[in-house]
């Protein structure tokens, strides 16, 4: 099973995401659940890492593990809106996969005081 933890600020801003494990839906290279999780997380990583003024750390060093953290000390309204939407995008996409394949993907979202 793949487990994903999304952390968001009270204002909805995406703070971090950690995906671990292999879904086990199918063999390596054929697992549509792992593929869906990878595409959603990596697309979010690409968008967030390109935002000006946002410090971004990621770890993609091992297969079956993807994680990133976002740190934006001084946000303007535009960047904040992008980080909120990035969280919405990631949560909605992974939520849809989790609802369709609940035995292969566990999704948890927590709100963090910042």
LINZI-V476169 format. One line per field, one symbol per residue. ss: DSSP state (H for helix, E for strand, L for the rest). psi: psi as a letter, one per 20 degrees, with the letter a starting at -180 (. if undefined). A space follows every 10 residues. Layout:
# LINZI-V476169
ss = ???
psi = ???
This chain:
# LINZI-V476169
ss = LEEEEEEEEL LLLEEEEEEE LLLLLLLLLL LHHHHHHHHH HHHHHHHHHL LLLLEEEEEL LLLLEEEEEE ELLLLLHHHH HHHHHHHHHH HHHHHHHHHH LLLLEEEEEE EELL
psi = qppppppqrh iipphrpppq rpgjhrrpij ohgggggggg ghggggggii ppjppppqok hqpjppqqqp ongoprhggg hghghggggg ggghggghhh mhiipppppq ppp.
